[in-house]
Structure formats: structure tokens, C-alpha cells
Amino acid sequence: MIKIYTDGSCLNNPGNGGWAAIIYFNNEVKKISGSVKDTTNNKMELMAPIKALQTIEEKQPIEIYTDSQYVRLGITDWVHKWIKNNWLTSKKEPVKNKELWIQLYDLNKSHAIKWIWIKAHAGNILNEEVDLLAKQAAESN
């Protein structure tokens, strides 16, 4: 089982952003992060699981922990409605960050993923660590 903790950060929204993931697999820990100029927090929240999943080559059961309901609900529920409605929201507006949602959706289909929401800043050590990594990435711009 692979366990992944993800987070995104934006110094201002929009502004300089960062994403991070901590990947646990076979008793090994891999930390990845990156930064983007002139972005949004939601884009960074999406980039974290995308980049993490892109590092996984073979199909394995995966648990992804996120403190973003936007990401968890988006990939487990909303995306199916958006696809059915030709990438329009229930208000008939274009889905924001469509290109990232498509990437995440495709990656999600190629793995057996369980998406788990965890409360932010509630003492979960791994969530706090990935939050700090994302903030540091955002500040590195």
C-alpha cells in the first residue's frame, strides 16, 4: 500500500504558489515539491496529487490524504458530473482548472486510489509536514 500526503499553498491568492507530497512506499519516504509563479491555491492543491501520482509507475493500491475538500470531492464526486455536462458546472459555467482536473482524473483511473480527507492544522504530523513543505516551495519563488 502506498500512502501519499499532499498539500498546496499560495502566498497570496493568486500569487506565488507551492505544492508538496510525501510518499510512503515499501518503508521508504519520498518528499517532492515544486513552485509556480502567479497561480492559485486550488491549482496548487491539484498539482500535489498529480505530481505524486506521476511518480508511481506500477499499479498499486494507494491512499491519498488531503486537507482539501475541493480536491477530494472534486475527484470522487464532482468530476463525473462535469464530464457528463461537457465540463460545465451545475451553474452552466466552465469548470475552473479543467486541464488539471483532466490530468488528475486520468491518473485516478489508472490506480486503485482511496481519497481521504483530513482536517488541516489539527495535529496530524504528516499533514503538518506536507503543509510546511508546500509553504516553503511557495516562498522559494
Backbone as CSV, one residue per row, in Angstrom:
resi,resn,N_x,N_y,N_z,CA_x,CA_y,CA_z,C_x,C_y,C_z
1,MET,0.844,-1.184,0.000,0.000,0.000,0.000,0.886,1.243,0.000
2,ILE,0.589,2.141,-0.897,1.276,3.426,-0.960,0.404,4.453,-0.250
3,LYS,1.019,5.249,0.617,0.310,6.337,1.288,0.936,7.652,0.849
4,ILE,0.079,8.591,0.463,0.546,9.882,-0.032,-0.177,10.998,0.721
5,TYR,0.590,11.934,1.257,0.041,13.142,1.866,0.338,14.299,0.926
6,THR,-0.679,15.100,0.620,-0.498,16.192,-0.336,-1.008,17.507,0.237
7,ASP,-0.428,18.599,-0.271,-0.924,19.923,0.100,-0.447,20.946,-0.924
8,GLY,-1.189,22.028,-0.997,-0.839,23.154,-1.843,-0.907,24.426,-1.038
9,SER,-0.171,25.428,-1.484,-0.114,26.691,-0.765,0.038,27.833,-1.758
10,CYS,-0.519,28.976,-1.398,-0.365,30.170,-2.217,-0.171,31.347,-1.264
11,LEU,0.902,32.112,-1.465,1.196,33.210,-0.550,0.113,34.276,-0.599
12,ASN,-0.311,34.610,-1.773,-1.492,35.437,-1.993,-2.342,34.624,-2.954
13,ASN,-3.577,34.931,-3.080,-4.420,34.112,-3.959,-5.148,35.008,-4.949
14,PRO,-4.619,35.171,-6.184,-3.461,34.490,-6.770,-2.139,35.085,-6.314
15,GLY,-1.092,34.321,-6.561,0.255,34.740,-6.188,1.223,33.600,-6.387
16,ASN,2.365,33.688,-5.714,3.350,32.616,-5.792,2.842,31.419,-5.014
17,GLY,2.909,30.253,-5.653,2.372,29.055,-5.027,3.374,27.934,-4.955
18,GLY,3.020,26.957,-4.110,3.836,25.765,-3.973,2.959,24.560,-3.714
19,TRP,3.459,23.411,-4.080,2.771,22.149,-3.822,3.786,21.181,-3.238
20,ALA,3.290,20.182,-2.513,4.192,19.187,-1.929,3.452,17.874,-1.731
21,ALA,4.235,16.812,-1.702,3.693,15.489,-1.403,4.745,14.682,-0.647
22,ILE,4.267,13.885,0.279,5.106,12.924,0.987,4.564,11.553,0.617
23,ILE,5.423,10.722,0.048,5.026,9.421,-0.480,5.698,8.323,0.347
24,TYR,4.877,7.433,0.919,5.377,6.297,1.689,5.134,5.024,0.895
25,PHE,6.214,4.271,0.625,6.093,3.032,-0.128,7.250,2.106,0.257
26,ASN,6.940,0.873,0.613,7.960,-0.116,0.991,8.920,0.413,2.049
27,ASN,8.379,1.011,3.090,9.175,1.555,4.202,10.151,2.649,3.772
28,GLU,9.898,3.246,2.622,10.720,4.365,2.172,9.856,5.618,2.111
29,VAL,10.486,6.760,2.314,9.797,8.044,2.269,10.406,8.881,1.160
30,LYS,9.539,9.426,0.317,9.989,10.318,-0.749,9.213,11.620,-0.609
31,LYS,9.918,12.739,-0.579,9.285,14.049,-0.476,9.538,14.801,-1.779
32,ILE,8.453,15.311,-2.362,8.580,16.083,-3.589,7.841,17.407,-3.417
33,SER,8.303,18.410,-4.117,7.633,19.712,-4.051,8.019,20.539,-5.270
34,GLY,7.261,21.589,-5.492,7.550,22.487,-6.593,6.855,23.812,-6.395
35,SER,7.234,24.774,-7.209,6.653,26.109,-7.069,6.220,26.641,-8.430
36,VAL,5.254,27.551,-8.385,4.702,28.166,-9.590,4.444,29.632,-9.289
37,LYS,4.811,30.493,-10.218,4.518,31.918,-10.055,3.110,32.214,-10.557
38,ASP,2.474,33.214,-9.968,1.170,33.716,-10.406,0.164,32.573,-10.614
39,THR,-0.200,31.929,-9.517,-1.105,30.795,-9.553,-2.153,30.954,-8.452
40,THR,-2.941,29.907,-8.238,-3.952,29.944,-7.181,-3.750,28.769,-6.228
41,ASN,-4.330,28.899,-5.054,-4.256,27.831,-4.068,-4.886,26.546,-4.618
42,ASN,-6.033,26.660,-5.276,-6.693,25.457,-5.798,-5.825,24.739,-6.832
43,LYS,-5.128,25.489,-7.667,-4.236,24.851,-8.643,-3.120,24.096,-7.935
44,MET,-2.596,24.675,-6.873,-1.518,24.013,-6.133,-2.037,22.770,-5.401
45,GLU,-3.258,22.845,-4.874,-3.863,21.670,-4.226,-4.014,20.529,-5.228
46,LEU,-4.313,20.844,-6.477,-4.448,19.829,-7.525,-3.091,19.318,-7.999
47,MET,-2.106,20.207,-8.087,-0.782,19.805,-8.573,-0.127,18.778,-7.662
48,ALA,-0.350,18.883,-6.365,0.308,17.969,-5.420,-0.027,16.501,-5.706
49,PRO,-1.303,16.111,-5.776,-1.561,14.694,-6.082,-1.195,14.315,-7.521
50,ILE,-1.320,15.251,-8.459,-0.922,14.950,-9.838,0.561,14.584,-9.877
51,LYS,1.397,15.433,-9.311,2.839,15.189,-9.338,3.205,13.919,-8.567
52,ALA,2.529,13.674,-7.448,2.801,12.462,-6.671,2.444,11.222,-7.477
53,LEU,1.266,11.211,-8.080,0.829,10.044,-8.849,1.688,9.817,-10.088
54,GLN,2.240,10.885,-10.644,3.119,10.734,-11.809,4.414,10.002,-11.460
55,THR,4.752,9.926,-10.173,5.969,9.218,-9.764,5.728,7.724,-9.566
56,ILE,4.486,7.288,-9.555,4.149,5.887,-9.301,4.024,5.162,-10.637
57,GLU,4.909,4.210,-10.872,4.941,3.541,-12.166,4.018,2.336,-12.248
58,GLU,4.000,1.517,-11.212,3.177,0.320,-11.292,1.869,0.502,-10.529
59,LYS,0.868,-0.210,-10.980,-0.446,-0.098,-10.351,-0.388,-0.720,-8.956
60,GLN,-0.680,0.085,-7.981,-0.658,-0.318,-6.573,-1.874,0.289,-5.881
61,PRO,-2.342,-0.321,-4.796,-3.363,0.366,-4.001,-2.736,1.609,-3.357
62,ILE,-3.472,2.703,-3.406,-2.956,3.980,-2.907,-3.994,4.638,-2.011
63,GLU,-3.515,5.222,-0.926,-4.336,6.109,-0.108,-3.746,7.495,-0.233
64,ILE,-4.594,8.463,-0.612,-4.144,9.853,-0.694,-4.859,10.640,0.390
65,TYR,-4.057,11.288,1.216,-4.567,12.117,2.311,-4.455,13.579,1.903
66,THR,-5.570,14.289,1.966,-5.598,15.703,1.608,-6.471,16.461,2.600
67,ASP,-6.103,17.691,2.871,-6.965,18.530,3.711,-7.832,19.437,2.838
68,SER,-7.868,19.154,1.543,-8.655,19.944,0.597,-9.925,19.195,0.202
69,GLN,-11.066,19.701,0.665,-12.339,19.126,0.229,-12.541,19.391,-1.266
70,TYR,-11.991,20.488,-1.764,-12.053,20.803,-3.193,-11.478,19.637,-4.004
71,VAL,-10.318,19.139,-3.599,-9.692,18.029,-4.316,-10.460,16.732,-4.086
72,ARG,-10.736,16.404,-2.839,-11.377,15.117,-2.543,-12.758,15.013,-3.171
73,LEU,-13.601,16.014,-2.962,-14.942,15.964,-3.541,-14.897,16.099,-5.059
74,GLY,-13.964,16.908,-5.542,-13.843,17.092,-6.983,-13.541,15.790,-7.706
75,ILE,-12.599,15.014,-7.183,-12.180,13.798,-7.883,-13.093,12.614,-7.595
76,THR,-13.780,12.609,-6.466,-14.638,11.461,-6.136,-16.092,11.667,-6.536
77,ASP,-16.503,12.910,-6.751,-17.918,13.181,-6.998,-18.138,14.135,-8.177
78,TRP,-17.673,15.359,-8.017,-17.993,16.405,-8.990,-17.516,16.103,-10.395
79,VAL,-16.331,15.482,-10.547,-15.752,15.272,-11.876,-16.676,14.453,-12.773
80,HIS,-17.390,13.499,-12.216,-18.296,12.667,-13.020,-19.441,13.514,-13.594
81,LYS,-19.928,14.444,-12.799,-20.982,15.357,-13.278,-20.437,16.321,-14.320
82,TRP,-19.228,16.824,-14.097,-18.620,17.749,-15.056,-18.429,17.083,-16.411
83,ILE,-17.938,15.858,-16.394,-17.729,15.139,-17.657,-19.069,14.934,-18.368
84,LYS,-20.057,14.505,-17.612,-21.388,14.279,-18.185,-21.960,15.569,-18.776
85,ASN,-21.646,16.701,-18.152,-22.150,18.006,-18.590,-21.156,18.757,-19.473
86,ASN,-20.236,18.022,-20.113,-19.262,18.624,-21.021,-18.421,19.709,-20.330
87,TRP,-17.951,19.404,-19.133,-17.088,20.275,-18.351,-17.740,21.609,-17.997
88,LEU,-19.032,21.547,-17.709,-19.752,22.715,-17.183,-20.217,22.395,-15.771
89,THR,-20.225,23.436,-14.925,-20.705,23.271,-13.559,-22.229,23.216,-13.552
90,SER,-22.793,23.007,-12.379,-24.257,22.994,-12.247,-24.854,24.356,-12.597
91,LYS,-24.030,25.406,-12.551,-24.482,26.753,-12.945,-24.223,27.014,-14.424
92,LYS,-23.857,25.955,-15.149,-23.581,26.038,-16.600,-22.379,26.924,-16.927
93,GLU,-21.438,27.012,-15.999,-20.198,27.762,-16.207,-19.056,26.776,-16.441
94,PRO,-18.041,27.176,-17.200,-16.902,26.275,-17.413,-16.217,25.922,-16.082
95,VAL,-15.826,24.668,-15.951,-15.125,24.207,-14.754,-13.756,24.882,-14.697
96,LYS,-13.452,25.468,-13.545,-12.135,26.079,-13.359,-11.087,24.982,-13.213
97,ASN,-9.912,25.229,-13.739,-8.779,24.307,-13.664,-9.040,22.992,-14.399
98,LYS,-9.820,23.076,-15.456,-10.214,21.883,-16.223,-9.012,21.030,-16.621
99,GLU,-7.946,21.666,-17.102,-6.789,20.911,-17.567,-6.162,20.091,-16.449
100,LEU,-6.144,20.632,-15.241,-5.604,19.890,-14.098,-6.554,18.775,-13.669
101,TRP,-7.855,19.054,-13.699,-8.842,18.023,-13.349,-8.749,16.846,-14.316
102,ILE,-8.533,17.126,-15.594,-8.416,16.044,-16.578,-7.178,15.188,-16.275
103,GLN,-6.059,15.838,-15.968,-4.844,15.091,-15.615,-5.079,14.216,-14.390
104,LEU,-5.690,14.801,-13.359,-5.927,14.051,-12.124,-6.915,12.913,-12.361
105,TYR,-7.940,13.158,-13.140,-8.937,12.137,-13.453,-8.276,10.951,-14.171
106,ASP,-7.439,11.235,-15.153,-6.759,10.168,-15.885,-5.834,9.361,-14.967
107,LEU,-5.095,10.044,-14.110,-4.227,9.350,-13.156,-5.050,8.538,-12.162
108,ASN,-6.157,9.091,-11.726,-7.032,8.420,-10.764,-7.569,7.108,-11.345
109,LYS,-7.888,7.127,-12.641,-8.419,5.925,-13.305,-7.358,4.831,-13.428
110,SER,-6.090,5.215,-13.474,-5.036,4.232,-13.703,-4.494,3.602,-12.417
111,HIS,-5.051,3.960,-11.287,-4.642,3.393,-10.000,-5.889,3.091,-9.170
112,ALA,-5.731,2.256,-8.167,-6.809,1.994,-7.203,-6.579,2.933,-6.015
113,ILE,-7.261,4.081,-6.034,-6.998,5.137,-5.055,-8.179,5.315,-4.112
114,LYS,-7.847,5.429,-2.840,-8.819,5.820,-1.827,-8.442,7.236,-1.403
115,TRP,-9.394,8.175,-1.563,-9.157,9.577,-1.226,-9.665,9.827,0.180
116,ILE,-8.789,10.318,1.048,-9.120,10.507,2.462,-8.913,11.969,2.841
117,TRP,-9.976,12.584,3.374,-9.877,13.962,3.829,-9.439,13.972,5.285
118,ILE,-8.492,14.864,5.588,-8.070,15.075,6.969,-8.145,16.565,7.274
119,LYS,-8.531,16.871,8.482,-8.676,18.268,8.892,-7.307,18.945,8.944
120,ALA,-7.231,20.133,8.354,-5.982,20.900,8.348,-5.680,21.456,9.738
121,HIS,-4.414,21.537,10.048,-3.932,22.172,11.289,-4.610,21.589,12.527
122,ALA,-4.769,20.259,12.514,-5.423,19.585,13.640,-4.474,18.603,14.325
123,GLY,-3.186,18.768,14.091,-2.210,17.961,14.800,-1.745,16.707,14.088
124,ASN,-2.241,16.422,12.883,-1.734,15.276,12.127,-0.316,15.631,11.668
125,ILE,0.653,14.933,12.194,2.055,15.290,11.974,2.422,15.294,10.493
126,LEU,1.971,14.293,9.757,2.333,14.223,8.336,1.649,15.319,7.524
127,ASN,0.419,15.655,7.897,-0.258,16.750,7.203,0.430,18.079,7.510
128,GLU,0.870,18.253,8.738,1.587,19.483,9.103,2.913,19.573,8.345
129,GLU,3.590,18.435,8.188,4.871,18.434,7.479,4.688,18.763,6.001
130,VAL,3.685,18.169,5.353,3.482,18.439,3.930,3.005,19.878,3.726
131,ASP,2.250,20.406,4.684,1.828,21.809,4.640,3.053,22.727,4.668
132,LEU,3.988,22.438,5.551,5.213,23.235,5.658,6.041,23.153,4.373
133,LEU,6.142,21.952,3.794,6.886,21.796,2.539,6.259,22.614,1.410
134,ALA,4.927,22.628,1.342,4.240,23.407,0.303,4.464,24.895,0.500
135,LYS,4.418,25.349,1.745,4.661,26.768,2.039,6.083,27.155,1.692
136,GLN,7.041,26.299,2.028,8.434,26.582,1.700,8.638,26.654,0.190
137,ALA,7.953,25.777,-0.540,8.053,25.805,-2.004,7.495,27.113,-2.542
138,ALA,6.354,27.564,-1.992,5.739,28.826,-2.443,6.679,30.001,-2.174
139,GLU,7.340,29.972,-1.025,8.238,31.066,-0.651,9.514,31.070,-1.477
140,SER,9.838,29.965,-2.129,11.082,29.879,-2.896,11.001,30.610,-4.237
141,ASN,9.817,31.061,-4.623,9.654,31.771,-5.895,10.404,33.084,-5.898
